[in-house]
């Protein structure tokens, strides 16, 4: 599917949901993609990208930023505290704030650096033991703790269980966000971003639908 087709689908989903045009940000997930594929998307004018690993992002985006203005980078994968400073210096948003230790580290670094990226709290909506994220029942308290640290929490993020209906998880995330006064909803990937937009997504994370399958040897 072409980038234009995906943008058209997003625009239609916005309209169908009665939402303003442009209210959904398309994050092109470029993790483990060859530079040539990423540059092709940059040449099409797209500027919002997502990376899972800070180390990979650090090896890729400073170079691209020398040639392309206005790049907005989102860290969407699990973030280790020892990579937090590098993530904050590279990215405009972090979507995987999932534990008090990381929140405290980000708050300390924000004071040192003088700025902080937009933050999304990752919620483990499926309560999967192998998956990162705050449990739904503990999210309200964690949001409050992050706000006490003066962190710029913009919204919530989730990755629904593969075997379950994603719409139920999107709706749950939207309810938790609403009761906490959070507008940002980072949810929906290549296979379900249209449904996510119907449930209120403000950021959709689309990789394979834009870039194609990742190279298995990368």
Secondary structure, DSSP 8 states (H G I E B T S, - for coil): --HHHHHHHHHHHHHHTT--TT-SEEEEE-TT--HHHHHHHHHTT--EEEES-HHHHHHHHHHHHHH-TT-EEEE-S---GGGHHHHHHH-SEEEEE-SHHHHHHHHHHHHHHS---EEEEEEETT--TTS-SEEHHHHHHHHHHHHHTT--EEEEE----TTS-HHHHHHHHHHHHHHTT--EEE---TTTHHHHHHTT-SEEEE-HHHH-S--TT-
